[in-house]
């Protein structure tokens, strides 16, 4: 078994060296942004599963996939996959239970794994500018989530479970042009301060929106302002840009 691990370590060590990143078994951060990467060693997770690595930044590369072994690096608190060519995330990403910050914007991701609902420590979730059509109900399990940006996808409705995000402060679901209403549970977002729903044409809005005690600002198209005002009487800031 030791031989297998040593081989894994050698492969990863050489890979990091190739990109001028010095290997250490106790390294806490790896930043390989803008390195023209198109692949990652399949065994990278085996090597860094010891509990030291907290940040992995792979933004602005050409990655089409992420090895499943990434999900073995359970010490990760920050995972940055921004601006690659990813079409999916590892199914077991929910194993990264210490993750606080997950940035997957500007990829080609089509669906979010159900296991994402196990990321109970997650505070920041960015999955904007992808090709996502459905938000899994498990998203409602993210009780620590404060910022959720999923604008410019192909989502047609928000799950009822979104109302369980009691810590949510900022939400941006603009440019999901197929959305025509909001779930009744949206009114349960007691910490919500800011909503961005630009470029969305609502047919109806739930009366529960008037129950949002912390709401300060809604960014919406000008022709939608009156529709919100008909329901929300306690908010007088509608920011247009």
C-alpha positions in Angstrom: 0.0 0.0 0.0 2.8 2.4 0.8 4.3 1.9 -2.7 1.0 2.9 -4.3 0.8 6.0 -2.2 4.4 6.9 -3.0 3.7 6.5 -6.7 0.6 8.8 -6.3 2.7 11.4 -4.5 5.4 11.3 -7.2 2.9 11.8 -10.0 1.4 14.8 -8.3 4.8 16.2 -7.3 6.0 16.1 -10.9 2.7 17.7 -12.1 3.0 20.6 -9.6 6.7 21.1 -10.5 5.7 21.4 -14.1 3.6 24.4 -13.2 6.2 25.9 -10.9 4.3 24.9 -7.8 6.6 23.4 -5.1 5.1 20.3 -3.4 4.9 19.8 0.3 2.9 17.2 2.1 1.7 19.9 4.5 1.0 22.6 2.0 -2.3 24.5 2.8 -2.9 26.3 -0.5 -2.5 25.5 -4.2 -3.1 28.2 -6.8 -2.8 27.1 -10.4 -4.9 29.9 -12.0 -4.3 30.8 -15.7 -1.9 27.9 -16.4 -3.6 26.5 -19.5 -4.4 23.3 -17.6 -6.6 20.8 -19.4 -6.3 18.0 -16.9 -5.5 17.2 -13.2 -3.9 14.0 -11.9 -6.7 11.5 -11.1 -5.0 10.8 -7.8 -4.6 14.3 -6.5 -7.2 13.7 -3.8 -5.4 10.6 -2.5 -2.3 12.7 -1.9 -3.9 15.6 -0.2 -6.4 13.7 2.0 -4.2 14.1 5.1 -6.0 17.2 6.3 -3.7 20.2 5.5 -4.9 21.6 2.2 -7.6 24.2 2.6 -7.6 26.2 -0.7 -7.5 24.9 -4.3 -7.7 27.5 -7.0 -7.9 26.3 -10.6 -9.6 29.3 -12.1 -9.2 30.4 -15.7 -7.9 27.2 -17.2 -9.3 24.7 -19.8 -10.5 21.9 -17.6 -13.4 19.8 -18.9 -13.6 17.6 -15.8 -12.5 17.4 -12.2 -11.3 14.0 -10.8 -13.6 12.4 -8.3 -10.7 12.1 -5.9 -10.9 15.8 -5.2 -13.8 14.9 -2.9 -11.3 13.1 -0.6 -9.7 16.4 0.3 -12.1 17.0 3.1 -10.0 19.8 4.6 -10.9 22.1 1.8 -12.6 25.3 2.8 -12.2 27.1 -0.6 -12.6 25.5 -4.1 -12.3 27.9 -7.1 -13.2 26.4 -10.5 -14.2 29.7 -12.2 -13.9 30.1 -16.0 -13.1 26.6 -17.2 -15.0 24.3 -19.5 -16.5 22.0 -16.9 -19.7 20.2 -17.9 -20.3 18.6 -14.4 -19.1 18.5 -10.8 -18.0 15.3 -9.0 -21.1 13.5 -7.7 -19.6 13.2 -4.2 -18.8 16.9 -3.8 -21.0 16.8 -0.8 -18.1 15.0 1.0 -16.3 18.4 1.3 -18.2 19.3 4.5 -15.8 22.0 5.6 -16.2 23.9 2.3 -17.1 27.5 2.9 -16.5 29.0 -0.6 -17.4 27.3 -3.9 -16.9 29.3 -7.1 -18.0 27.5 -10.4 -19.1 30.5 -12.5 -18.5 30.7 -16.2 -18.4 27.0 -17.1 -20.7 24.7 -19.0 -22.2 22.8 -16.1 -25.5 21.2 -16.8 -26.6 20.0 -13.4 -25.6 20.3 -9.7 -25.1 17.0 -7.8 -27.7 16.2 -5.2 -24.9 15.7 -2.7 -24.3 19.5 -2.7 -27.0 19.6 0.0 -24.4 18.1 2.4 -22.2 21.2 2.3 -23.6 22.4 5.7 -20.7 24.9 6.2 -21.0 26.5 2.7 -21.4 30.3 2.9 -20.7 31.4 -0.7 -22.0 29.5 -3.7 -21.4 30.8 -7.2 -22.7 28.8 -10.1 -23.6 31.6 -12.5 -23.2 31.6 -16.3 -23.6 27.8 -16.8 -26.2 25.7 -18.5 -28.0 24.5 -15.4 -31.7 23.7 -15.9 -32.8 22.4 -12.4 -31.8 23.3 -8.9 -32.1 20.2 -6.8 -34.3 20.3 -3.7 -31.2 19.5 -1.6 -30.1 23.1 -2.0 -32.4 23.9 0.8 -30.2 22.1 3.2 -27.5 24.8 3.0 -28.4 26.5 6.3 -25.1 28.5 6.4 -25.4 30.0 2.9 -25.3 33.8 2.8 -24.6 34.5 -0.9 -26.1 32.5 -3.8 -25.5 33.6 -7.4 -26.9 31.5 -10.2 -27.7 34.1 -12.8 -27.6 33.4 -16.5 -28.5 29.7 -16.5 -31.5 27.9 -18.0 -33.4 27.5 -14.8 -37.2 27.7 -15.1 -38.3 27.5 -11.5 -36.9 27.7 -8.0 -37.5 24.8 -5.6 -39.8 25.3 -2.6 -36.8 24.2 -0.5 -35.1 27.5 -1.2 -37.2 29.0 1.5 -35.2 27.0 4.1 -32.1 29.2 3.5 -32.6 31.1 6.6 -29.1 32.7 6.5 -29.3 33.9 2.9 -28.5 37.6 2.5 -27.9 38.0 -1.2 -29.4 36.1 -4.1 -29.0 36.7 -7.8 -31.0 34.6 -10.3 -31.2 37.3 -13.1 -31.1 36.2 -16.7 -32.9 32.9 -16.1 -35.4 33.9 -18.7 -37.8 30.9 -18.2 -38.6 31.8 -14.6 -42.1 33.3 -14.4 -42.9 33.2 -10.7 -41.4 32.6 -7.3 -42.3 29.8 -4.8 -44.5 30.8 -1.8 -41.6 29.7 0.4 -39.5 32.6 -0.8 -41.2 34.7 1.8 -39.4 32.6 4.5 -36.0 34.1 3.7 -35.8 36.1 6.9 -32.2 37.3 6.5 -32.6 38.3 2.8 -31.3 41.8 2.0 -30.8 42.0 -1.7 -32.5 40.3 -4.7 -31.3 40.6 -8.3 -33.9 39.4 -10.8 -33.1 41.5 -13.8 -34.3 40.3 -17.2 -37.0 38.1 -15.8 -40.7 38.7 -16.7 -42.9 37.5 -13.8 -46.5 36.4 -14.5 -47.3 36.2 -10.8 -45.6 36.8 -7.5 -46.5 35.3 -4.2 -48.0 37.4 -1.4 -45.5 36.0 0.9 -42.9 38.4 -0.5 -44.4 41.0 1.9 -43.2 38.8 4.8 -39.4 39.4 4.2 -38.4 41.4 7.3 -34.8 42.3 6.2 -35.3 43.0 2.5 -33.8 46.3 1.4 -33.3 46.2 -2.4 -34.7 44.5 -5.4 -32.9 44.9 -8.8 -35.5 44.3 -11.5 -36.5 45.6 -14.9 -38.4 48.8 -14.9 -41.6 47.3 -16.1 -41.6 44.9 -13.2 -41.3 47.5 -10.4 -45.0 48.1 -10.0 -45.7 44.4 -9.8 -43.4 44.1 -6.8 -44.8 47.3 -5.2 -48.3 45.9 -5.4 -47.2 43.2 -2.9 -44.3 44.5 -0.9 -45.3 47.5 1.1 -42.3 47.7 3.5 -39.6 48.1 0.9 -39.1 51.4 -0.9 -35.8 50.8 -2.6 -36.0 49.4 -6.1 -32.6 49.8 -7.7 -32.5 50.1 -11.5 -29.3 49.9 -13.7 
